[in-house]
Every structure is written in structure tokens, then in C-alpha cells.
């Protein structure tokens, strides 16, 4: 493995997605953010974000040595990591996995679009388009579920947690 690829891989794992992203296109719907805050996950998430934002210079150095397609895909991965972690912080299992999957689908769409921009293989292009279509459909379903259920599910779970600790 080339040294810059290894540095990039290490830096990607340790860097804040929001700090690197030029434009934040991947985010949680308000229903997920509100549900996570109602369960007290905000402080934990803030600590995790601070811990992840230490190797910015290494990422910038490594990113200068990759193609535009690689840069776009890495940017998408970086952008989705923070919102995925934030979405997973809810104590309710249903809300946690649904809210974590929303930015995951957004990232998959962004990565497929990055690949599609320079793809010259017909099957690769077809797979990228299929990935975009399927993830857009899944994203709509996940967001609809979160908007309808996240607050109530989180409140129910928080109430159950409080009762079991008495």
C-alpha cells in the first residue's frame, strides 16, 4: 500500500467529517436530532466529535495526492460518519438504527454520484444509477418513519429506562 493511502486511511478514521467537508450535504432530519437530544446523547456526541477532529493536516496532505473521484468519495464518507454516529446515539433501538441509516443512504448516493461522474464502464454506470435510485427510495422511507415515530419511540424508551433504574 502506498504511504499516502495508508495515511489517508488512518486520517479518515480519526477526523471529523464536518471539519473536512466543504459543503455538508449529509445530515440528520430534525426528528432524529430532536430524539437524540431528548435522551441526553448531545454531550456524548460532542465529546466524540472533538476527539475525531485531531488529524486534519494529515487528511489535507493525503487528499492532495488522490484523484477527484477518490476525493469526492472520501469527502462523502467523512461527511456521513458524524451524522451516522449522531443518529445511532438514541437509546431506542428502532430510532438508533433508522437515524444512523439516513446519513448512510445519503453517503451511498453521494459516492455513487462521484463514481458516475467519471465512470466509463456501462455496467459500472448502471450499478451507480441503481444504487442512487434504491438509496433514494430507502432514504424517503427512513425519513418518513423517523418523522412519524422518532419522538414517541425515544420518549417511550427514556420513560422505560427511568422506571427500570428506580
Backbone torsions as a table, in degrees:
resi	resn	phi	psi	omega
1	UNK	NA	134.7	179.9
2	UNK	-66.7	145.6	-176.4
3	UNK	-56.8	-40.0	-178.0
4	UNK	-67.7	-29.3	177.8
5	UNK	-69.9	-42.1	177.5
6	UNK	-63.4	-41.6	178.7
7	UNK	-63.3	-41.7	-179.8
8	UNK	-63.3	-46.1	-179.4
9	UNK	-59.1	-44.1	179.0
10	UNK	-66.0	-43.6	-177.8
11	UNK	-67.8	-37.3	179.3
12	UNK	-60.8	-38.9	-179.0
13	UNK	-69.3	-24.0	-173.6
14	UNK	-111.4	7.5	-172.8
15	UNK	-113.3	144.5	178.1
16	UNK	-65.5	129.8	179.1
17	UNK	-65.9	-34.2	-177.8
18	UNK	-71.4	-36.8	-178.6
19	UNK	-63.8	-35.2	-176.6
20	UNK	-84.7	-33.9	-171.9
21	UNK	-64.2	132.1	175.5
22	UNK	-74.9	-41.1	177.3
23	UNK	-133.2	123.2	-179.7
24	UNK	-79.2	100.6	179.8
25	UNK	-103.1	-7.4	-178.5
26	UNK	-113.7	123.9	-176.5
27	UNK	-155.8	168.4	177.1
28	UNK	-90.5	146.1	172.2
29	UNK	-67.6	156.9	-178.5
30	UNK	-55.4	-37.4	-179.5
31	UNK	-58.5	-37.9	179.2
32	UNK	-72.8	-42.5	179.4
33	UNK	-63.0	-44.0	-179.5
34	UNK	-64.4	-43.2	179.9
35	UNK	-63.2	-40.6	179.6
36	UNK	-65.7	-41.7	-179.5
37	UNK	-66.4	-34.0	-178.7
38	UNK	-67.7	-18.0	179.9
39	UNK	-102.4	7.2	176.2
40	UNK	80.4	19.8	-177.5
41	UNK	-82.8	-8.8	-175.0
42	UNK	-58.8	-45.5	-178.9
43	UNK	-65.4	-42.7	178.3
44	UNK	-61.5	-42.3	-179.0
45	UNK	-65.1	-41.6	-179.9
46	UNK	-62.0	-42.2	178.1
47	UNK	-63.0	-40.8	179.4
48	UNK	-64.7	-42.5	-179.9
49	UNK	-63.5	-41.5	179.3
50	UNK	-63.5	-41.1	179.7
51	UNK	-66.9	-26.6	-177.3
52	UNK	-84.3	-13.1	-169.9
53	UNK	-97.2	28.4	-173.6
54	UNK	-89.1	-26.8	-172.4
55	UNK	-107.1	39.8	-176.7
56	UNK	-60.4	-42.3	-179.3
57	UNK	-61.4	-40.3	179.2
58	UNK	-63.0	-39.8	179.5
59	UNK	-66.1	-45.6	-179.3
60	UNK	-61.4	-41.5	178.1
61	UNK	-62.3	-48.2	-178.0
62	UNK	-66.5	-38.6	-177.5
63	UNK	-68.4	-20.4	178.6
64	UNK	-74.6	-9.5	-175.5
65	UNK	-111.1	16.7	-179.5
66	UNK	-121.0	166.7	-179.9
67	UNK	-73.6	166.8	178.3
68	UNK	-62.1	-38.3	178.0
69	UNK	-63.5	-45.8	178.0
70	UNK	-61.3	-44.0	-179.4
71	UNK	-60.3	-43.5	179.1
72	UNK	-64.4	-42.4	179.1
73	UNK	-67.6	-42.1	179.0
74	UNK	-64.2	-40.4	177.9
75	UNK	-60.2	-43.5	178.8
76	UNK	-61.3	-42.6	179.1
77	UNK	-64.1	-44.0	179.5
78	UNK	-63.3	-41.3	-179.2
79	UNK	-66.3	-33.2	-176.4
80	UNK	-84.0	-22.9	-175.1
81	UNK	-60.5	-49.2	-179.4
82	UNK	-61.6	-52.1	177.9
83	UNK	-61.8	-34.1	176.8
84	UNK	-63.7	-44.3	179.3
85	UNK	-64.8	-42.8	178.9
86	UNK	-61.6	-44.2	179.1
87	UNK	-61.2	-33.7	-177.6
88	UNK	-79.2	-5.5	-174.5
89	UNK	-78.3	-6.3	180.0
90	UNK	-70.4	142.4	-178.8
91	UNK	-75.1	-18.8	177.3
92	UNK	-81.6	126.3	-176.1
93	UNK	-60.8	-40.4	-179.4
94	UNK	-63.7	-49.8	-178.9
95	UNK	-64.7	-40.8	-178.1
96	UNK	-59.0	-52.0	-176.2
97	UNK	-73.1	-37.7	179.3
98	UNK	-63.0	-48.4	-176.7
99	UNK	-69.1	-28.8	175.6
100	UNK	-73.1	-32.0	-178.5
101	UNK	-75.1	-22.5	-179.1
102	UNK	-61.7	-55.5	177.5
103	UNK	-66.0	-27.3	176.4
104	UNK	-61.7	-45.3	177.6
105	UNK	-65.9	-40.7	178.1
106	UNK	-60.8	-41.0	178.5
107	UNK	-66.0	-39.7	178.3
108	UNK	-62.8	-39.5	178.2
109	UNK	-64.3	-46.9	-179.4
110	UNK	-62.8	-39.6	179.3
111	UNK	-68.1	-40.3	177.8
112	UNK	-64.9	-38.5	177.8
113	UNK	-64.8	-38.6	178.3
114	UNK	-64.4	-42.3	178.0
115	UNK	-67.5	-39.5	-179.0
116	UNK	-64.5	-32.7	-176.7
117	UNK	-58.6	-33.7	-177.1
118	UNK	-120.1	2.1	-176.9
119	UNK	-64.9	136.2	177.6
120	UNK	-120.2	0.8	177.7
121	UNK	-98.5	126.7	-174.8
122	UNK	-59.5	-42.1	-179.9
123	UNK	-67.3	-40.4	176.8
124	UNK	-59.7	-44.0	178.7
125	UNK	-62.0	-43.2	179.4
126	UNK	-62.1	-42.9	179.5
127	UNK	-65.9	-38.3	177.2
128	UNK	-63.6	-45.3	178.8
129	UNK	-63.2	-40.1	177.9
130	UNK	-64.4	-42.5	178.3
131	UNK	-60.3	-43.7	179.2
132	UNK	-62.6	-50.3	-177.9
133	UNK	-59.8	-48.0	-177.4
134	UNK	-66.4	-40.3	-179.2
135	UNK	-73.3	-31.5	174.6
136	UNK	-64.5	-42.2	177.6
137	UNK	-63.3	-48.2	179.1
138	UNK	-61.9	-38.8	179.6
139	UNK	-62.1	-45.0	178.0
140	UNK	-59.6	-42.2	-179.5
141	UNK	-66.3	-43.2	179.9
142	UNK	-64.6	-44.4	179.8
143	UNK	-63.9	-43.0	178.9
144	UNK	-59.8	-43.6	179.0
145	UNK	-62.6	-47.1	-178.5
146	UNK	-60.6	-44.0	-179.4
147	UNK	-64.8	-32.5	-179.1
148	UNK	-83.4	-34.7	-168.2
149	UNK	-119.0	-20.9	-168.5
150	UNK	-57.5	-47.1	-177.2
151	UNK	-63.5	-47.6	-178.1
152	UNK	-65.7	-43.4	180.0
153	UNK	-61.7	-43.6	-179.0
154	UNK	-65.5	-41.8	178.8
155	UNK	-63.6	-42.9	178.6
156	UNK	-61.2	-45.0	-178.3
157	UNK	-66.5	-42.2	179.5
158	UNK	-62.9	-38.8	177.4
159	UNK	-65.5	-40.5	178.2
160	UNK	-64.9	-41.3	179.8
161	UNK	-63.1	-42.8	-178.1
162	UNK	-65.5	-38.3	180.0
163	UNK	-69.1	-37.6	-176.5
164	UNK	-74.6	-19.1	-179.3
165	UNK	-89.3	-5.7	179.5
166	UNK	-83.6	NA	NA
